[in-house]
């Protein structure tokens, strides 16, 4: 009986460390941004109104939308925008136009994740290090250099994996939330009436009395729910139960107490608005609090970086990005991966953000628009899931999502005001990645059409070859081909230049599907072509760890013996020449050709051994 309890406790602590790291550090800057720009005067009613807006934003968006509703929309136990997109697209498979629109919207939301992935570590670490300014104004000149050093160390250790330090995430973040609660209570004791702000009438009265100001303030209020998407994204790691228990028992109470404590401090000392979080602490605790805050923001950033690796792999397997070099950092956990290109690309963009904006307040102006856009997209996709996948009545589906849509749209519209002040930055990053994704997807489709037009049917080709068969050599040849039943270019080159055929030949096509997992017993399909040749189809979900040699071991059950030392893998590499106007805009055709030329890591992505041979294929015009 003790084992399940222990396991549940470990999952809850793990969820606190990984899922809630980002939202847990929002207390560092959310209150400061609402009151710091002078839009909201320091009156008793206004402070109560803003605190009530914080509390009900957490309640409506996080508690009701994500924890209660969205967590139910699991894709075979997995969550996240990619999983939701796959679930929604399958639900409307009989409506091609709707499906194409949903795919475009979902992929755009996924692209915005990278924009959020740049702003989140920058604003989190910077806001923590800015606590040094409260210790002494002389530290102000060291804030940016220290921030950049912390970020560099964080990204530099990614290649070593997170297994060693991951076990400390939960306890450190749990300590962080306990400190948040203690700091809040220490201020609330001096002004206990502040707890009345949990009543929604304070928020409604503030909105009624200050409609335009309320609309502007929404852009800063949304900062209190940054990281809410992680609730859904990490569903597969921890499960619904631990995520829900962690939120209602630890995270939300700690955040509420801390925000209310900051409000009590501001009522007593309006000058504390320059950094209300750190000014809640006694002077002797400032340095330890800065160190703990920095650790908490590093953990929050780590979770987002790991998420960027995971999302990138999923998008690659869905066919929206070229295969990149993916390194596995653990022999036990298949999900622990490291993608050098993504890691250092994020780092460069984050450094650019820190140097350009130079303070957490300036970064807050850029923060929010990507988050609110993703929240809005999640609400839209949720409607199609509960309506067409769960088959719930239309009125119930509209009622369940319309209220969330209105709230999300209000936050989204308010954040549009931030566009000139920096909101363009994450949109620029997300837009650029979105263009790369759809260009790659469309380019691969056009290239596939060209290849199918010029393709040689495999069975007919083999029949012709065996009329006057070439010399057969020992071993097994594995030819990778994008289309089943088509003669791969690598085979043509092997016969032309080497004039031999292996004793056994596998023609392998890898298929990725819009489901998270495909079990090993359904992983492989084999069709015998005769003369020791087989057509093999290998199926993967977007969360499966791709290991082609391991999958092919199942072929032994069907008469094909694979010996690692005598098996050679042949990959066809095509040279793409844009035809300037035949399928996409000329600049997109050139972009696709360049992406195809620079694509690397195919053998690594498929986990092929070192004896994989890359054959230069024919030139393809698109």
MARGUDREN-280630 format. One record per residue (C-alpha): residue in one letter; x, y, z. Coordinates in Angstrom, 2 decimals, padded with zeros to 5 digits. Example, Ala and Ser with C-alpha at 12.3 -4.5 7.8 and 13.67 -1.06 7.14 Angstrom:
2
{"A" {012.30 -004.50 007.80}}
{"S" {013.67 -001.06 007.14}}
//
This chain:
622
{"X" {000.00 000.00 000.00}}
{"X" {002.94 002.35 000.62}}
{"X" {004.39 002.11 -002.88}}
{"X" {001.55 003.86 -004.71}}
{"X" {001.51 006.64 -002.10}}
{"X" {005.22 007.16 -002.44}}
{"X" {004.93 007.14 -006.22}}
{"X" {002.08 009.68 -006.11}}
{"X" {004.04 011.94 -003.77}}
{"X" {007.06 011.81 -006.10}}
{"X" {004.88 012.68 -009.10}}
{"X" {003.30 015.61 -007.26}}
{"X" {006.70 017.01 -006.23}}
{"X" {007.98 016.44 -009.76}}
{"X" {004.98 018.29 -011.18}}
{"X" {005.66 021.20 -008.85}}
{"X" {009.24 021.37 -010.12}}
{"X" {008.65 020.95 -013.85}}
{"X" {005.08 022.00 -014.58}}
{"X" {004.79 025.04 -012.33}}
{"X" {008.28 026.52 -012.45}}
{"X" {007.31 029.18 -015.00}}
{"X" {004.04 030.30 -013.42}}
{"X" {005.73 030.22 -010.03}}
{"X" {008.23 032.90 -011.03}}
{"X" {005.56 035.28 -012.36}}
{"X" {005.30 036.83 -008.87}}
{"X" {008.68 038.45 -009.55}}
{"X" {007.27 040.87 -012.11}}
{"X" {003.45 040.70 -012.50}}
{"X" {002.45 043.11 -009.69}}
{"X" {005.33 045.45 -010.51}}
{"X" {004.20 045.74 -014.13}}
{"X" {000.56 046.47 -013.24}}
{"X" {001.34 049.33 -010.86}}
{"X" {004.75 050.40 -012.13}}
{"X" {003.62 052.32 -015.23}}
{"X" {001.30 054.72 -013.41}}
{"X" {-001.90 053.61 -015.15}}
{"X" {-003.37 052.49 -011.81}}
{"X" {-003.25 054.98 -008.89}}
{"X" {-002.51 053.65 -005.40}}
{"X" {-005.96 053.71 -003.87}}
{"X" {-007.53 051.19 -001.54}}
{"X" {-010.16 050.22 -004.12}}
{"X" {-007.65 049.89 -006.97}}
{"X" {-005.29 047.61 -005.07}}
{"X" {-008.19 045.39 -004.05}}
{"X" {-009.49 045.42 -007.61}}
{"X" {-006.16 044.38 -009.15}}
{"X" {-005.62 041.60 -006.60}}
{"X" {-009.13 040.33 -007.31}}
{"X" {-008.31 040.35 -011.05}}
{"X" {-005.14 038.31 -010.35}}
{"X" {-007.06 035.77 -008.28}}
{"X" {-009.88 035.32 -010.78}}
{"X" {-007.50 035.21 -013.74}}
{"X" {-005.73 032.31 -012.02}}
{"X" {-009.10 030.72 -011.23}}
{"X" {-010.73 031.05 -014.67}}
{"X" {-007.75 030.42 -016.96}}
{"X" {-005.70 027.95 -014.94}}
{"X" {-008.11 026.25 -012.52}}
{"X" {-011.20 026.01 -014.71}}
{"X" {-009.90 026.06 -018.27}}
{"X" {-006.67 024.08 -018.05}}
{"X" {-006.92 022.00 -014.88}}
{"X" {-010.62 021.09 -015.17}}
{"X" {-011.35 021.11 -018.92}}
{"X" {-008.24 020.97 -021.12}}
{"X" {-006.50 018.26 -019.11}}
{"X" {-009.39 015.96 -020.04}}
{"X" {-008.49 016.28 -023.76}}
{"X" {-005.56 013.90 -023.62}}
{"X" {-004.26 012.25 -026.78}}
{"X" {-003.68 008.70 -025.54}}
{"X" {-002.33 010.12 -022.29}}
{"X" {-000.27 012.88 -023.91}}
{"X" {-000.88 016.62 -023.82}}
{"X" {000.44 019.82 -025.35}}
{"X" {-000.50 021.89 -028.36}}
{"X" {000.92 019.32 -030.82}}
{"X" {-001.11 016.55 -029.19}}
{"X" {-004.23 018.73 -029.18}}
{"X" {-003.63 019.60 -032.85}}
{"X" {-003.35 015.92 -033.78}}
{"X" {-006.51 015.14 -031.81}}
{"X" {-008.50 017.97 -033.43}}
{"X" {-007.26 017.24 -036.97}}
{"X" {-008.25 013.56 -036.66}}
{"X" {-011.66 014.56 -035.33}}
{"X" {-012.38 016.57 -038.51}}
{"X" {-010.67 014.23 -040.95}}
{"X" {-013.88 014.11 -043.00}}
{"X" {-013.80 017.91 -043.38}}
{"X" {-010.63 018.62 -045.40}}
{"X" {-010.97 022.39 -045.50}}
{"X" {-011.60 022.68 -041.76}}
{"X" {-008.75 020.26 -041.09}}
{"X" {-006.30 022.29 -043.20}}
{"X" {-007.27 025.50 -041.39}}
{"X" {-006.85 023.82 -037.99}}
{"X" {-003.45 022.44 -039.00}}
{"X" {-002.28 025.90 -040.08}}
{"X" {-003.58 027.50 -036.87}}
{"X" {-002.09 024.77 -034.69}}
{"X" {001.31 024.90 -036.36}}
{"X" {001.31 028.70 -035.97}}
{"X" {000.61 028.24 -032.27}}
{"X" {003.44 025.73 -032.04}}
{"X" {005.74 028.23 -033.76}}
{"X" {004.83 030.87 -031.17}}
{"X" {006.08 028.48 -028.50}}
{"X" {009.61 029.32 -029.63}}
{"X" {008.88 033.05 -029.31}}
{"X" {007.67 032.40 -025.77}}
{"X" {010.76 030.23 -025.26}}
{"X" {012.96 033.24 -025.92}}
{"X" {011.13 035.74 -023.70}}
{"X" {010.49 033.45 -020.70}}
{"X" {014.11 032.66 -019.70}}
{"X" {015.14 036.24 -020.44}}
{"X" {012.49 037.92 -018.28}}
{"X" {012.58 035.28 -015.52}}
{"X" {016.35 035.25 -014.91}}
{"X" {016.64 039.00 -015.43}}
{"X" {013.86 039.75 -012.92}}
{"X" {015.52 037.48 -010.34}}
{"X" {018.97 039.05 -010.74}}
{"X" {017.38 042.53 -010.54}}
{"X" {016.77 041.73 -006.89}}
{"X" {020.40 042.73 -006.39}}
{"X" {019.35 046.33 -007.04}}
{"X" {017.21 046.16 -003.90}}
{"X" {020.26 044.99 -001.94}}
{"X" {022.33 047.91 -003.26}}
{"X" {021.94 050.34 -006.20}}
{"X" {025.63 049.73 -006.98}}
{"X" {024.71 046.28 -008.34}}
{"X" {022.64 047.79 -011.18}}
{"X" {025.53 047.75 -013.67}}
{"X" {026.16 044.05 -012.99}}
{"X" {022.59 042.83 -013.57}}
{"X" {022.87 042.21 -017.33}}
{"X" {026.36 040.61 -017.25}}
{"X" {025.32 038.28 -014.41}}
{"X" {022.10 037.40 -016.28}}
{"X" {024.04 036.52 -019.43}}
{"X" {026.53 034.38 -017.47}}
{"X" {023.70 032.47 -015.76}}
{"X" {021.98 031.89 -019.10}}
{"X" {025.19 030.76 -020.80}}
{"X" {025.89 028.24 -018.02}}
{"X" {022.31 026.97 -018.31}}
{"X" {022.56 026.36 -022.06}}
{"X" {026.10 025.01 -021.86}}
{"X" {025.07 022.13 -019.56}}
{"X" {022.18 021.02 -021.78}}
{"X" {024.33 018.54 -023.70}}
{"X" {024.99 016.67 -020.45}}
{"X" {021.27 016.03 -019.95}}
{"X" {018.99 016.85 -017.02}}
{"X" {018.96 013.47 -015.27}}
{"X" {021.59 014.51 -012.73}}
{"X" {020.03 017.82 -011.72}}
{"X" {016.38 017.02 -012.48}}
{"X" {015.86 015.24 -009.17}}
{"X" {016.51 018.56 -007.37}}
{"X" {013.93 020.52 -009.38}}
{"X" {010.91 019.43 -007.33}}
{"X" {012.35 020.04 -003.82}}
{"X" {013.86 023.42 -004.80}}
{"X" {010.64 024.61 -006.43}}
{"X" {008.61 023.31 -003.48}}
{"X" {010.87 025.36 -001.19}}
{"X" {010.32 028.34 -003.50}}
{"X" {006.52 028.08 -003.17}}
{"X" {006.77 027.74 000.61}}
{"X" {008.89 030.91 000.70}}
{"X" {006.30 032.67 -001.49}}
{"X" {003.58 031.74 000.99}}
{"X" {005.64 032.83 004.02}}
{"X" {006.52 036.18 002.45}}
{"X" {002.87 036.79 001.61}}
{"X" {001.59 035.83 005.05}}
{"X" {004.18 038.11 006.72}}
{"X" {002.60 041.09 004.98}}
{"X" {-001.02 039.93 005.19}}
{"X" {-000.77 039.73 009.01}}
{"X" {-000.39 043.51 009.05}}
{"X" {-003.41 044.01 006.78}}
{"X" {-005.63 040.90 007.04}}
{"X" {-008.56 042.69 005.38}}
{"X" {-006.71 042.33 002.07}}
{"X" {-008.00 038.74 001.89}}
{"X" {-011.45 040.15 001.07}}
{"X" {-010.08 040.76 -002.44}}
{"X" {-010.93 037.14 -003.29}}
{"X" {-014.46 038.40 -003.86}}
{"X" {-015.08 038.94 -007.59}}
{"X" {-017.05 042.14 -006.97}}
{"X" {-013.79 044.05 -006.39}}
{"X" {-012.56 043.07 -009.86}}
{"X" {-015.93 043.82 -011.46}}
{"X" {-016.14 047.21 -009.71}}
{"X" {-012.63 048.13 -010.87}}
{"X" {-013.52 047.20 -014.46}}
{"X" {-016.81 049.12 -014.26}}
{"X" {-015.19 052.26 -012.86}}
{"X" {-012.11 052.13 -015.12}}
{"X" {-013.06 050.38 -018.40}}
{"X" {-010.21 051.74 -020.55}}
{"X" {-007.60 051.38 -017.82}}
{"X" {-008.82 047.83 -017.15}}
{"X" {-008.37 046.94 -020.81}}
{"X" {-004.80 048.25 -020.78}}
{"X" {-004.02 046.55 -017.45}}
{"X" {-005.12 043.15 -018.83}}
{"X" {-001.85 043.10 -020.80}}
{"X" {000.06 043.07 -017.50}}
{"X" {-002.45 040.97 -015.55}}
{"X" {-001.91 038.05 -017.94}}
{"X" {001.67 037.83 -016.68}}
{"X" {000.33 036.00 -013.62}}
{"X" {-000.64 032.99 -015.77}}
{"X" {002.45 032.71 -017.96}}
{"X" {003.40 029.06 -018.05}}
{"X" {-000.20 027.80 -017.87}}
{"X" {000.34 025.92 -021.15}}
{"X" {002.88 023.73 -019.32}}
{"X" {-000.02 022.19 -017.39}}
{"X" {-001.22 020.54 -020.56}}
{"X" {002.15 020.02 -022.23}}
{"X" {003.49 017.91 -019.34}}
{"X" {000.37 015.78 -018.98}}
{"X" {002.14 012.67 -020.31}}
{"X" {004.98 013.00 -017.80}}
{"X" {002.96 013.28 -014.59}}
{"X" {-000.71 012.50 -015.28}}
{"X" {-003.84 014.50 -014.49}}
{"X" {-004.04 013.64 -010.80}}
{"X" {-000.61 014.84 -009.63}}
{"X" {-000.88 018.02 -011.75}}
{"X" {-004.29 018.86 -010.28}}
{"X" {-003.28 018.05 -006.69}}
{"X" {-000.09 020.10 -006.98}}
{"X" {-002.03 023.09 -008.28}}
{"X" {-004.83 023.18 -005.73}}
{"X" {-002.79 022.13 -002.68}}
{"X" {000.48 024.04 -003.17}}
{"X" {000.83 026.28 -006.18}}
{"X" {-002.37 028.32 -006.27}}
{"X" {-002.48 028.94 -002.48}}
{"X" {001.18 030.06 -002.49}}
{"X" {000.70 032.36 -005.49}}
{"X" {-002.49 033.87 -004.03}}
{"X" {-000.86 034.54 -000.64}}
{"X" {002.17 036.13 -002.29}}
{"X" {000.15 038.41 -004.58}}
{"X" {-002.06 039.47 -001.68}}
{"X" {001.06 040.06 000.44}}
{"X" {002.48 042.33 -002.27}}
{"X" {-000.83 044.22 -002.32}}
{"X" {-000.74 044.67 001.47}}
{"X" {002.83 045.98 001.20}}
{"X" {001.85 048.50 -001.49}}
{"X" {-001.03 049.83 000.64}}
{"X" {001.42 050.46 003.47}}
{"X" {004.39 051.60 001.35}}
{"X" {003.63 052.74 -002.23}}
{"X" {007.36 053.28 -002.81}}
{"X" {007.76 049.49 -002.83}}
{"X" {006.31 049.45 -006.35}}
{"X" {009.82 049.50 -007.81}}
{"X" {010.16 045.84 -006.74}}
{"X" {007.36 044.71 -004.39}}
{"X" {008.39 041.06 -004.33}}
{"X" {011.90 041.55 -002.96}}
{"X" {010.85 044.43 -000.69}}
{"X" {008.53 042.06 001.19}}
{"X" {011.61 040.31 002.57}}
{"X" {013.63 041.53 005.57}}
{"X" {017.02 042.97 004.71}}
{"X" {018.96 039.97 006.07}}
{"X" {017.06 037.61 003.73}}
{"X" {017.58 039.56 000.48}}
{"X" {020.75 037.82 -000.73}}
{"X" {019.42 034.27 -000.01}}
{"X" {016.12 035.24 -001.66}}
{"X" {017.91 036.48 -004.79}}
{"X" {019.83 033.20 -004.98}}
{"X" {016.66 031.13 -004.48}}
{"X" {014.79 033.23 -007.07}}
{"X" {017.64 032.73 -009.54}}
{"X" {017.51 028.98 -008.99}}
{"X" {013.75 029.01 -009.46}}
{"X" {014.01 030.96 -012.73}}
{"X" {016.75 028.64 -013.99}}
{"X" {014.48 025.66 -013.28}}
{"X" {011.59 027.41 -015.05}}
{"X" {013.85 028.09 -018.03}}
{"X" {015.14 024.51 -018.00}}
{"X" {011.63 023.14 -018.28}}
{"X" {010.98 025.40 -021.27}}
{"X" {014.25 024.46 -023.00}}
{"X" {013.49 020.77 -022.53}}
{"X" {010.02 021.45 -023.90}}
{"X" {011.55 023.13 -026.97}}
{"X" {013.61 019.98 -027.66}}
{"X" {010.53 017.76 -027.28}}
{"X" {008.30 019.96 -029.45}}
{"X" {010.98 020.15 -032.15}}
{"X" {011.25 016.37 -032.32}}
{"X" {007.47 016.04 -032.51}}
{"X" {007.24 018.63 -035.30}}
{"X" {010.04 016.87 -037.21}}
{"X" {008.17 013.57 -037.01}}
{"X" {005.00 015.26 -038.23}}
{"X" {006.96 016.42 -041.27}}
{"X" {007.11 020.18 -040.63}}
{"X" {010.87 020.50 -040.11}}
{"X" {013.92 018.76 -041.60}}
{"X" {015.60 016.06 -039.57}}
{"X" {018.08 017.69 -037.22}}
{"X" {020.91 016.19 -035.23}}
{"X" {019.29 014.77 -032.07}}
{"X" {021.47 013.47 -029.25}}
{"X" {020.13 011.22 -026.49}}
{"X" {021.43 012.23 -023.07}}
{"X" {020.19 009.21 -021.13}}
{"X" {020.39 005.47 -021.72}}
{"X" {017.32 004.93 -019.54}}
{"X" {014.92 007.74 -020.46}}
{"X" {014.18 007.94 -024.18}}
{"X" {012.58 011.38 -023.80}}
{"X" {015.77 013.05 -022.60}}
{"X" {017.24 014.54 -025.76}}
{"X" {019.49 017.38 -026.78}}
{"X" {019.25 019.23 -030.11}}
{"X" {022.34 021.44 -030.57}}
{"X" {020.80 023.64 -033.27}}
{"X" {017.73 024.43 -031.15}}
{"X" {019.78 024.89 -027.97}}
{"X" {022.19 027.47 -029.34}}
{"X" {019.58 029.09 -031.57}}
{"X" {017.47 029.79 -028.47}}
{"X" {020.51 031.05 -026.59}}
{"X" {021.45 033.54 -029.30}}
{"X" {017.86 034.83 -029.48}}
{"X" {017.66 035.13 -025.66}}
{"X" {020.94 037.05 -025.49}}
{"X" {019.60 039.35 -028.18}}
{"X" {016.41 039.88 -026.15}}
{"X" {018.33 040.67 -022.94}}
{"X" {020.69 043.09 -024.68}}
{"X" {017.88 044.79 -026.64}}
{"X" {015.36 045.23 -023.80}}
{"X" {017.83 045.47 -020.87}}
{"X" {015.24 045.15 -018.04}}
{"X" {012.40 042.87 -017.00}}
{"X" {009.96 045.79 -017.31}}
{"X" {010.93 046.34 -020.94}}
{"X" {010.71 042.60 -021.60}}
{"X" {007.25 042.53 -020.02}}
{"X" {006.16 044.82 -022.84}}
{"X" {007.15 042.06 -025.28}}
{"X" {005.72 039.29 -023.11}}
{"X" {002.16 038.10 -023.29}}
{"X" {001.15 038.28 -026.91}}
{"X" {002.59 034.84 -027.76}}
{"X" {001.13 033.35 -024.58}}
{"X" {-002.36 034.76 -025.15}}
{"X" {-002.34 033.70 -028.81}}
{"X" {-001.51 030.12 -027.79}}
{"X" {-004.25 030.22 -025.14}}
{"X" {-006.74 031.39 -027.75}}
{"X" {-005.67 028.66 -030.19}}
{"X" {-005.97 026.01 -027.45}}
{"X" {-009.54 027.12 -026.76}}
{"X" {-010.45 026.90 -030.45}}
{"X" {-008.91 023.43 -030.84}}
{"X" {-010.64 022.29 -027.66}}
{"X" {-014.02 023.11 -029.18}}
{"X" {-013.38 020.85 -032.18}}
{"X" {-012.14 018.06 -029.93}}
{"X" {-015.14 018.03 -027.58}}
{"X" {-017.60 018.56 -030.43}}
{"X" {-016.31 016.18 -033.12}}
{"X" {-014.15 013.71 -031.15}}
{"X" {-016.23 013.44 -027.98}}
{"X" {-019.55 013.99 -029.86}}
{"X" {-020.97 016.28 -027.16}}
{"X" {-024.08 018.40 -027.97}}
{"X" {-023.36 021.62 -029.86}}
{"X" {-024.87 023.95 -027.25}}
{"X" {-022.82 022.33 -024.48}}
{"X" {-019.62 022.64 -026.54}}
{"X" {-020.29 026.29 -027.32}}
{"X" {-021.12 027.00 -023.69}}
{"X" {-018.02 025.20 -022.43}}
{"X" {-015.62 027.11 -024.68}}
{"X" {-017.32 030.46 -025.45}}
{"X" {-016.68 031.93 -022.00}}
{"X" {-013.00 030.94 -022.15}}
{"X" {-012.79 032.31 -025.70}}
{"X" {-014.13 035.70 -024.57}}
{"X" {-011.65 035.86 -021.68}}
{"X" {-008.72 034.73 -023.86}}
{"X" {-009.66 037.19 -026.59}}
{"X" {-009.83 040.07 -024.10}}
{"X" {-006.30 039.30 -022.92}}
{"X" {-005.15 038.83 -026.52}}
{"X" {-006.65 042.16 -027.64}}
{"X" {-005.07 043.99 -024.71}}
{"X" {-001.66 042.52 -025.52}}
{"X" {-001.95 043.79 -029.10}}
{"X" {-001.30 047.24 -027.57}}
{"X" {002.20 045.97 -026.76}}
{"X" {003.13 045.45 -030.42}}
{"X" {005.02 048.75 -030.85}}
{"X" {006.76 048.36 -027.46}}
{"X" {008.24 044.93 -028.14}}
{"X" {005.35 042.57 -028.75}}
{"X" {006.59 042.30 -032.32}}
{"X" {009.71 040.42 -031.15}}
{"X" {008.17 037.04 -030.19}}
{"X" {005.74 037.35 -033.12}}
{"X" {008.68 037.88 -035.46}}
{"X" {010.39 034.75 -034.12}}
{"X" {007.20 032.69 -034.25}}
{"X" {006.32 033.98 -037.72}}
{"X" {009.76 033.13 -039.10}}
{"X" {009.60 029.58 -037.71}}
{"X" {006.03 029.18 -039.00}}
{"X" {007.21 030.15 -042.49}}
{"X" {010.03 027.60 -042.28}}
{"X" {007.61 024.89 -041.18}}
{"X" {004.99 025.39 -043.86}}
{"X" {007.69 025.88 -046.52}}
{"X" {009.29 022.57 -045.58}}
{"X" {005.94 020.77 -045.51}}
{"X" {004.84 022.18 -048.86}}
{"X" {008.27 021.65 -050.42}}
{"X" {008.29 018.00 -049.37}}
{"X" {004.81 017.59 -050.85}}
{"X" {005.90 019.11 -054.17}}
{"X" {009.07 017.04 -054.23}}
{"X" {007.08 013.89 -053.51}}
{"X" {004.81 014.63 -056.46}}
{"X" {007.82 015.01 -058.76}}
{"X" {009.38 011.80 -057.46}}
{"X" {006.15 009.86 -057.92}}
{"X" {005.88 011.14 -061.50}}
{"X" {009.38 009.90 -062.39}}
{"X" {009.34 006.86 -060.11}}
{"X" {010.11 003.30 -061.22}}
{"X" {007.75 000.71 -059.79}}
{"X" {009.76 -001.54 -057.45}}
{"X" {008.27 -004.94 -058.30}}
{"X" {008.65 -004.37 -062.05}}
{"X" {012.23 -003.19 -061.57}}
{"X" {013.16 -006.25 -059.51}}
{"X" {011.57 -008.56 -062.08}}
{"X" {013.69 -006.92 -064.78}}
{"X" {016.86 -007.11 -062.66}}
{"X" {016.46 -010.81 -061.94}}
{"X" {016.07 -011.68 -065.62}}
{"X" {019.85 -011.38 -065.69}}
{"X" {020.72 -011.09 -061.99}}
{"X" {023.87 -009.33 -060.76}}
{"X" {026.34 -010.95 -058.36}}
{"X" {024.90 -011.46 -054.85}}
{"X" {027.08 -010.58 -051.85}}
{"X" {026.67 -011.66 -048.24}}
{"X" {024.79 -009.47 -045.82}}
{"X" {021.65 -007.35 -045.74}}
{"X" {021.05 -004.02 -047.46}}
{"X" {018.47 -001.64 -046.00}}
{"X" {017.32 000.96 -048.52}}
{"X" {015.43 003.95 -047.12}}
{"X" {012.68 005.23 -049.42}}
{"X" {010.04 007.89 -048.89}}
{"X" {007.35 006.06 -050.87}}
{"X" {006.56 002.35 -050.62}}
{"X" {006.62 000.42 -053.88}}
{"X" {009.07 002.86 -055.48}}
{"X" {012.63 001.95 -056.49}}
{"X" {015.01 003.98 -054.29}}
{"X" {017.77 005.97 -055.97}}
{"X" {020.31 004.39 -053.62}}
{"X" {019.56 000.96 -055.14}}
{"X" {020.01 002.32 -058.67}}
{"X" {023.37 003.83 -057.72}}
{"X" {024.48 000.65 -055.97}}
{"X" {023.73 -001.47 -059.06}}
{"X" {025.26 001.09 -061.42}}
{"X" {028.54 001.59 -059.58}}
{"X" {029.06 -001.61 -057.56}}
{"X" {027.21 -004.00 -059.90}}
{"X" {026.18 -006.22 -056.99}}
{"X" {023.06 -006.97 -054.98}}
{"X" {023.07 -008.04 -051.35}}
{"X" {021.80 -011.45 -050.34}}
{"X" {018.90 -009.84 -048.48}}
{"X" {017.33 -006.48 -049.36}}
{"X" {014.89 -004.46 -047.29}}
{"X" {013.09 -001.48 -048.80}}
{"X" {012.05 000.53 -045.78}}
{"X" {009.59 003.41 -045.51}}
{"X" {009.11 005.27 -042.23}}
{"X" {005.62 006.63 -041.59}}
{"X" {004.86 009.17 -038.85}}
{"X" {001.30 009.44 -037.58}}
{"X" {-000.80 012.01 -035.72}}
{"X" {-000.95 009.88 -032.58}}
{"X" {001.57 010.10 -029.73}}
{"X" {002.47 006.43 -029.43}}
{"X" {002.43 003.33 -031.63}}
{"X" {003.27 000.11 -029.71}}
{"X" {005.98 -002.28 -030.87}}
{"X" {003.47 -004.96 -031.89}}
{"X" {001.97 -002.53 -034.40}}
{"X" {005.23 -000.88 -035.37}}
{"X" {006.16 -002.84 -038.47}}
{"X" {004.51 -004.24 -041.61}}
{"X" {006.40 -006.59 -043.92}}
{"X" {005.52 -007.67 -047.46}}
{"X" {007.61 -010.33 -049.17}}
{"X" {008.71 -009.38 -052.70}}
{"X" {010.43 -012.70 -053.44}}
{"X" {014.13 -013.50 -054.03}}
{"X" {014.97 -012.47 -050.44}}
{"X" {013.59 -008.96 -050.89}}
{"X" {011.03 -007.37 -048.57}}
{"X" {008.98 -004.17 -048.52}}
{"X" {008.91 -002.88 -044.92}}
{"X" {006.73 -000.15 -043.46}}
{"X" {007.73 001.20 -040.02}}
{"X" {005.18 003.28 -038.08}}
{"X" {005.93 005.87 -035.39}}
{"X" {003.83 008.26 -033.32}}
{"X" {005.07 011.79 -032.78}}
{"X" {006.19 010.94 -029.23}}
{"X" {007.89 007.65 -030.11}}
{"X" {011.65 007.45 -029.92}}
{"X" {012.76 006.62 -033.47}}
{"X" {015.08 003.59 -033.51}}
{"X" {014.97 001.98 -036.94}}
{"X" {017.45 -000.91 -036.33}}
{"X" {015.53 -001.96 -033.24}}
{"X" {012.21 -001.84 -035.10}}
{"X" {013.61 -003.93 -037.94}}
{"X" {014.56 -006.70 -035.52}}
{"X" {010.89 -007.72 -035.66}}
{"X" {011.47 -008.71 -039.29}}
{"X" {013.29 -011.82 -038.02}}
{"X" {009.92 -013.28 -037.22}}
{"X" {009.04 -013.13 -040.89}}
{"X" {012.04 -014.94 -042.40}}
{"X" {014.58 -012.13 -042.60}}
{"X" {017.74 -012.47 -040.51}}
{"X" {019.40 -009.17 -039.58}}
{"X" {022.95 -009.28 -038.24}}
{"X" {024.30 -005.89 -037.11}}
{"X" {027.81 -006.58 -038.44}}
{"X" {026.61 -007.52 -041.93}}
{"X" {023.74 -005.04 -042.36}}
{"X" {024.31 -001.86 -044.39}}
{"X" {021.94 001.11 -044.51}}
{"X" {021.60 003.16 -047.68}}
{"X" {020.05 006.65 -047.66}}
{"X" {019.16 008.50 -050.83}}
{"X" {019.98 012.19 -050.81}}
{"X" {018.38 014.30 -053.53}}
{"X" {019.65 017.58 -054.95}}
{"X" {016.75 020.02 -055.11}}
{"X" {016.73 022.72 -057.77}}
{"X" {014.00 025.39 -057.50}}
{"X" {012.16 026.03 -060.74}}
{"X" {011.10 029.51 -059.60}}
{"X" {007.35 029.60 -059.80}}
{"X" {006.07 026.08 -060.35}}
{"X" {004.67 025.48 -056.87}}
{"X" {005.54 028.14 -054.27}}
{"X" {006.71 031.72 -054.39}}
{"X" {010.26 031.88 -055.87}}
{"X" {011.85 032.95 -052.58}}
{"X" {010.14 030.04 -050.77}}
{"X" {011.36 027.56 -053.37}}
{"X" {014.90 028.83 -052.86}}
{"X" {014.40 028.64 -049.09}}
{"X" {013.24 025.03 -049.31}}
{"X" {016.15 024.09 -051.57}}
{"X" {018.58 025.63 -049.06}}
{"X" {016.87 023.88 -046.10}}
{"X" {017.03 020.58 -047.96}}
{"X" {020.70 021.11 -048.76}}
{"X" {021.57 021.96 -045.15}}
{"X" {019.37 019.28 -043.56}}
{"X" {021.49 017.02 -041.39}}
{"X" {021.09 014.28 -038.87}}
{"X" {018.90 011.88 -040.86}}
{"X" {021.01 008.88 -039.88}}
{"X" {021.26 010.17 -036.33}}
{"X" {017.52 010.85 -036.17}}
{"X" {016.72 007.29 -037.28}}
{"X" {019.37 005.96 -034.87}}
{"X" {021.24 004.27 -037.71}}
{"X" {024.66 002.70 -037.12}}
{"X" {027.90 004.15 -038.39}}
{"X" {027.89 001.96 -041.52}}
{"X" {024.98 003.88 -043.04}}
{"X" {025.87 004.96 -046.57}}
{"X" {024.53 008.17 -048.10}}
{"X" {024.05 007.92 -051.85}}
{"X" {023.75 011.06 -053.95}}
{"X" {020.47 010.84 -055.80}}
{"X" {019.16 012.52 -058.89}}
{"X" {018.46 016.23 -059.21}}
{"X" {014.85 017.16 -058.58}}
{"X" {013.25 020.34 -059.85}}
{"X" {010.29 021.73 -057.89}}
//
